[in-house]
Amino acid sequence: MTDGEALFRAILDDPDDDLSRLAYADWLEENDRLPRAQLIRLMCEVARLAPSRAAVDRHRLKEATSEYCSLLSRHESEWLAELPSIADVKWGIFREPERFRRGFAHAITVPRYDTLQTHAKTLMESSPVEWLRLEESDGRIAQWPYLERLSRLDLSRNLLVPSNTAHKLAASPHFRRLKWLQVGWGNMDAHQVIALMSAPWFANVERFEARGVIGTGSSLPPVPPCPRLRFLQISDNQGTLDFITVLSRQSFPNLRRLNLSGYRIGDTGAARLVSNDVVRELLHLDLSRTGLSARGALALATTPLLENLEFLDLRYNAIPPSHCRRLRDRFERDDCRLMLSEKEG
């Protein structure tokens, strides 16, 4: 194994360690690949500075982002051409502009699990892939060993999967790095979603999106604490108030963004939601297309628990103009954006 191969191997073995990436950048520069080395350094710098709110860091963040974008505009096609070319497999994610993160191609879209399994080593040993979109899958994905490298898994395009898939995913031993999970198969019910949220590895998840969930109409078990979850989306739900009953501050102590778009909770669900302490620290709340009318709008306008909101989406509901005015009086301010449909506002 050459020095370059050993340094690259270290990145694959520990994708979170930027020191390995920077050491590899030094090796690239020593071997006459300065632009590639600069990309790694700049993107690692951007990832480090992004959480900072300090003015000096924000200024440097803007500069470094501009510099790496310039490099990509000149060299991206060349660097992508160095990666394996496999039929129907795409480097990158549809509608996601950046195919490189922290200096390397980090995302792949694969049409089906059999393709993924056949080409797993070729794909996963060629770049530190952290994000996988798998468009057709079943329970076999739960035992795929390369899941250990992923921080984001997108299964939201799967239409119909075996009913035990969620339980197999929940029992998987390979999700040690997972931070973002997207699911959305057409026959997934609320109990399967709760099974995922009750998995031991879910305690490390920061963002969870479940779409097209079928309501069961039966009571759901409580969700164990999810201390790192900050973004929760339960949208386009086909059914009942199942999830409103399990939202609690005890289970979701750090929840900051809640998206229930298309989940037809109606006025009853809205009233229950905004009287629940789980909304007290929310910054972003999406209740578009949720079947709200006057009573739900009044509950939102009068609750004392939404003082921290920075964004509230109430579009595509049947809210009367008089109640829209109350909502504007409550939520339209410099530090909060309120969205209402034109026919409502």
C-alpha positions as CSV (number, residue, x, y, z in Angstrom):
1,M,0.0,0.0,0.0
2,T,1.4,3.4,-1.0
3,D,1.5,6.4,1.2
4,G,-1.5,7.9,-0.7
5,E,-3.5,4.7,-0.4
6,A,-2.8,4.5,3.3
7,L,-3.9,8.1,3.8
8,F,-7.1,7.6,1.8
9,R,-7.8,4.4,3.7
10,A,-7.6,6.4,7.0
11,I,-10.4,8.7,5.6
12,L,-12.6,5.8,4.8
13,D,-12.1,4.2,8.2
14,D,-12.9,7.5,10.1
15,P,-14.9,9.8,7.9
16,D,-15.5,12.3,10.7
17,D,-11.8,13.0,11.2
18,D,-10.7,16.1,9.2
19,L,-7.1,15.6,10.2
20,S,-7.0,12.5,7.9
21,R,-8.5,14.6,5.1
22,L,-6.0,17.4,5.6
23,A,-3.1,14.9,5.7
24,Y,-4.3,13.5,2.4
25,A,-4.5,17.0,1.0
26,D,-0.8,17.6,1.9
27,W,0.1,14.4,0.0
28,L,-1.9,15.5,-3.0
29,E,0.0,18.8,-3.1
30,E,3.3,17.0,-2.8
31,N,2.2,15.0,-5.8
32,D,1.3,17.9,-8.1
33,R,-2.4,17.9,-7.4
34,L,-2.7,21.3,-5.8
35,P,-6.3,22.2,-6.9
36,R,-7.6,18.9,-5.5
37,A,-5.7,19.6,-2.2
38,Q,-7.1,23.1,-2.1
39,L,-10.7,21.8,-2.4
40,I,-10.3,19.5,0.6
41,R,-8.8,22.2,2.7
42,L,-11.4,24.8,1.8
43,M,-14.4,22.5,2.2
44,C,-13.1,21.3,5.6
45,E,-12.7,24.9,6.6
46,V,-16.2,25.7,5.6
47,A,-17.6,22.7,7.5
48,R,-15.7,23.9,10.6
49,L,-16.8,27.6,10.3
50,A,-20.5,26.9,9.3
51,P,-21.9,26.7,12.9
52,S,-20.2,29.9,14.0
53,R,-22.1,33.2,14.3
54,A,-19.0,35.3,14.8
55,A,-18.7,38.1,12.2
56,V,-15.1,37.3,11.4
57,D,-16.0,33.6,10.8
58,R,-19.0,34.5,8.7
59,H,-16.8,36.7,6.5
60,R,-14.2,33.9,6.1
61,L,-16.9,31.4,5.5
62,K,-18.2,33.4,2.5
63,E,-14.7,33.8,1.1
64,A,-13.8,30.1,1.4
65,T,-17.2,29.1,-0.1
66,S,-16.6,31.3,-3.1
67,E,-13.1,29.9,-3.5
68,Y,-14.1,26.2,-3.5
69,C,-17.1,27.0,-5.8
70,S,-14.6,28.5,-8.2
71,L,-12.4,25.3,-8.0
72,L,-15.5,23.1,-8.7
73,S,-16.6,25.2,-11.7
74,R,-13.2,24.5,-13.3
75,H,-12.5,20.9,-12.1
76,E,-15.7,19.1,-10.9
77,S,-16.3,17.2,-14.1
78,E,-12.7,16.0,-14.2
79,W,-12.8,14.8,-10.6
80,L,-16.2,13.1,-11.0
81,A,-14.7,11.3,-14.1
82,E,-12.2,9.7,-11.7
83,L,-15.0,7.9,-9.9
84,P,-16.5,4.5,-10.9
85,S,-19.1,4.7,-13.6
86,I,-21.9,2.1,-13.0
87,A,-25.1,1.9,-15.0
88,D,-28.0,3.7,-13.3
89,V,-25.9,4.8,-10.3
90,K,-25.5,8.5,-10.0
91,W,-22.9,10.4,-8.0
92,G,-25.0,13.0,-6.2
93,I,-28.6,13.5,-5.3
94,F,-31.4,15.0,-7.5
95,R,-32.0,18.7,-6.8
96,E,-29.0,18.8,-4.4
97,P,-26.3,21.0,-6.2
98,E,-23.2,20.0,-4.2
99,R,-21.8,16.6,-5.0
100,F,-18.7,17.2,-2.9
101,R,-18.5,17.6,0.8
102,R,-15.4,18.1,2.9
103,G,-13.4,17.6,-0.3
104,F,-14.9,14.3,-1.6
105,A,-17.9,13.0,-3.5
106,H,-20.2,12.2,-0.6
107,A,-23.5,11.1,-2.0
108,I,-24.9,8.4,-4.4
109,T,-28.3,7.6,-5.8
110,V,-28.8,3.9,-6.5
111,P,-32.0,2.5,-8.1
112,R,-32.4,-0.8,-6.3
113,Y,-30.8,-2.9,-3.5
114,D,-29.4,-5.6,-5.8
115,T,-27.4,-3.0,-7.7
116,L,-26.1,-1.6,-4.4
117,Q,-25.1,-5.0,-3.2
118,T,-23.4,-6.0,-6.4
119,H,-21.3,-2.8,-6.6
120,A,-20.9,-2.0,-2.9
121,K,-17.2,-2.3,-2.6
122,T,-16.5,-0.5,-5.9
123,L,-18.6,2.5,-4.8
124,M,-17.8,2.7,-1.1
125,E,-14.1,2.2,-1.4
126,S,-13.7,4.9,-4.1
127,S,-14.9,7.9,-1.9
128,P,-16.1,8.5,1.7
129,V,-19.8,8.2,0.8
130,E,-21.9,9.4,3.7
131,W,-25.3,9.9,2.0
132,L,-27.2,7.2,0.2
133,R,-30.5,7.5,-1.7
134,L,-31.9,4.0,-2.4
135,E,-35.0,4.2,-4.6
136,E,-36.1,0.6,-4.3
137,S,-35.4,-1.5,-1.2
138,D,-36.6,-4.1,1.2
139,G,-35.4,-5.3,4.6
140,R,-32.1,-6.5,3.3
141,I,-30.7,-3.0,3.5
142,A,-30.7,-3.3,7.3
143,Q,-27.8,-5.8,7.2
144,W,-25.7,-4.0,4.6
145,P,-22.4,-3.5,6.4
146,Y,-21.5,-0.2,4.7
147,L,-24.4,1.4,6.6
148,E,-21.8,2.1,9.3
149,R,-20.4,4.8,7.1
150,L,-23.6,6.7,6.4
151,S,-24.7,9.8,8.2
152,R,-27.8,10.2,6.0
153,L,-30.1,7.5,4.5
154,D,-32.9,8.4,2.1
155,L,-35.6,5.7,1.6
156,S,-38.3,8.2,0.9
157,R,-38.9,7.1,-2.7
158,N,-39.7,3.5,-1.9
159,L,-43.3,2.8,-2.8
160,L,-44.3,-0.6,-1.3
161,V,-41.9,-2.6,0.9
162,P,-42.5,-5.7,3.1
163,S,-44.3,-4.8,6.3
164,N,-41.4,-6.0,8.5
165,T,-38.8,-3.6,6.8
166,A,-39.1,-0.9,9.5
167,H,-38.6,-3.5,12.3
168,K,-35.5,-4.9,10.5
169,L,-34.1,-1.4,10.2
170,A,-34.8,-0.8,13.9
171,A,-32.8,-3.9,14.8
172,S,-29.9,-3.1,12.5
173,P,-26.5,-3.0,14.2
174,H,-25.0,-0.8,11.5
175,F,-26.4,2.7,12.2
176,R,-23.6,4.0,14.4
177,R,-23.1,7.3,12.4
178,L,-26.7,7.9,11.2
179,K,-27.9,11.5,11.8
180,W,-30.6,11.9,9.1
181,L,-33.2,9.4,8.1
182,Q,-35.9,9.8,5.4
183,V,-38.6,7.1,4.9
184,G,-41.7,7.1,2.9
185,W,-43.2,3.9,1.6
186,G,-46.8,3.7,0.7
187,N,-47.7,0.9,3.1
188,M,-45.9,2.2,6.2
189,D,-48.2,2.7,9.2
190,A,-47.7,4.7,12.4
191,H,-46.6,1.7,14.4
192,Q,-43.7,1.1,12.0
193,V,-42.6,4.7,12.4
194,I,-42.7,4.3,16.2
195,A,-40.6,1.1,15.8
196,L,-37.9,3.2,14.0
197,M,-38.0,6.0,16.6
198,S,-37.7,3.4,19.4
199,A,-34.5,1.8,18.0
200,P,-31.4,2.2,20.2
201,W,-29.5,4.0,17.3
202,F,-32.3,6.6,16.9
203,A,-31.0,8.3,20.1
204,N,-28.3,9.8,17.8
205,V,-30.6,10.9,15.0
206,E,-30.9,14.7,14.5
207,R,-33.4,14.8,11.7
208,F,-36.2,12.3,10.8
209,E,-38.7,12.6,7.9
210,A,-41.6,10.2,7.4
211,R,-44.0,10.8,4.5
212,G,-47.2,9.1,3.4
213,V,-47.7,7.3,6.8
214,I,-51.0,5.4,7.2
215,G,-52.8,6.2,10.4
216,T,-54.0,3.2,12.5
217,G,-56.6,4.8,14.7
218,S,-55.2,2.9,17.6
219,S,-53.1,4.2,20.5
220,L,-49.3,4.3,20.1
221,P,-46.7,3.4,22.7
222,P,-44.6,6.3,24.1
223,V,-41.4,7.1,22.2
224,P,-38.2,6.8,24.2
225,P,-36.2,10.0,24.6
226,C,-34.7,11.3,21.4
227,P,-32.2,13.8,22.9
228,R,-30.5,14.9,19.6
229,L,-33.6,15.1,17.4
230,R,-34.1,18.7,16.3
231,F,-36.1,18.3,13.1
232,L,-39.2,16.0,12.8
233,Q,-41.4,15.7,9.7
234,I,-44.5,13.6,9.7
235,S,-46.2,14.8,6.5
236,D,-48.9,13.6,4.0
237,N,-50.3,11.4,6.7
238,Q,-53.3,9.3,5.6
239,G,-55.3,9.1,8.7
240,T,-55.6,10.0,12.3
241,L,-54.2,11.9,15.2
242,D,-51.8,9.1,16.1
243,F,-48.6,11.2,16.3
244,I,-50.1,14.1,18.1
245,T,-50.6,11.8,21.1
246,V,-46.9,10.8,21.3
247,L,-45.4,14.2,20.9
248,S,-44.0,15.1,24.3
249,R,-41.2,17.2,25.8
250,Q,-39.9,14.1,27.5
251,S,-39.4,12.3,24.2
252,F,-38.3,15.3,22.2
253,P,-36.5,17.7,24.6
254,N,-34.5,19.5,21.9
255,L,-37.0,19.6,19.0
256,R,-36.8,22.9,17.2
257,R,-38.5,22.2,13.8
258,L,-41.7,20.4,13.3
259,N,-43.2,19.8,9.9
260,L,-46.7,18.3,9.7
261,S,-47.5,19.5,6.2
262,G,-50.3,17.4,4.7
263,Y,-51.0,15.6,8.0
264,R,-54.8,16.3,8.4
265,I,-54.8,17.0,12.1
266,G,-57.7,19.5,11.7
267,D,-58.7,21.9,14.4
268,T,-58.8,19.2,17.2
269,G,-55.2,18.1,16.5
270,A,-54.0,21.7,16.3
271,A,-55.6,22.6,19.6
272,R,-53.9,19.5,21.2
273,L,-50.6,20.3,19.6
274,V,-50.4,23.9,20.7
275,S,-51.3,23.0,24.3
276,N,-48.4,20.5,24.4
277,D,-45.2,21.6,26.1
278,V,-43.2,20.1,23.2
279,V,-43.9,23.2,21.1
280,R,-42.5,25.6,23.6
281,E,-39.0,25.7,22.1
282,L,-40.0,25.4,18.5
283,L,-38.5,27.8,16.0
284,H,-40.1,26.4,12.8
285,L,-43.7,25.0,12.6
286,D,-45.3,23.9,9.3
287,L,-49.0,23.3,9.5
288,S,-49.8,23.8,5.8
289,R,-52.5,21.6,4.3
290,T,-53.5,20.2,7.7
291,G,-57.3,21.0,7.5
292,L,-57.3,24.0,9.9
293,S,-60.2,26.4,10.1
294,A,-61.4,29.0,12.6
295,R,-61.1,26.9,15.8
296,G,-57.5,25.7,15.0
297,A,-56.4,29.2,14.0
298,L,-57.8,30.6,17.3
299,A,-55.9,28.0,19.3
300,L,-52.7,29.0,17.5
301,A,-53.3,32.7,18.0
302,T,-54.0,32.4,21.7
303,T,-51.5,29.7,22.9
304,P,-48.8,31.0,25.2
305,L,-46.4,28.3,24.1
306,L,-45.2,29.6,20.7
307,E,-43.2,32.6,21.8
308,N,-40.0,31.4,20.2
309,L,-41.3,30.8,16.7
310,E,-39.3,32.3,13.8
311,F,-41.4,30.6,11.0
312,L,-45.0,29.5,10.8
313,D,-46.6,28.1,7.6
314,L,-50.4,27.9,7.6
315,R,-51.0,27.9,3.8
316,Y,-53.7,25.9,2.1
317,N,-56.1,25.8,5.0
318,A,-59.6,27.2,5.3
319,I,-58.9,29.9,7.8
320,P,-61.4,32.8,7.8
321,P,-60.1,36.4,7.1
322,S,-61.0,37.5,10.6
323,H,-58.9,34.8,12.1
324,C,-56.0,35.5,9.7
325,R,-55.9,39.0,11.2
326,R,-55.6,37.6,14.7
327,L,-52.8,35.4,13.5
328,R,-51.0,38.3,11.8
329,D,-51.4,40.3,15.0
330,R,-49.8,37.5,17.0
331,F,-47.0,36.3,14.7
332,E,-46.1,38.9,12.1
333,R,-43.1,40.6,13.6
334,D,-39.5,41.3,12.6
335,D,-38.2,38.0,14.1
336,C,-41.0,35.7,12.8
337,R,-42.3,34.9,9.3
338,L,-45.9,34.0,8.9
339,M,-47.2,32.4,5.7
340,L,-50.9,32.3,4.8
341,S,-52.5,31.6,1.4
342,E,-53.7,34.7,-0.4
343,K,-57.4,33.7,-0.2
344,E,-57.0,33.4,3.5
345,G,-55.0,36.5,4.2
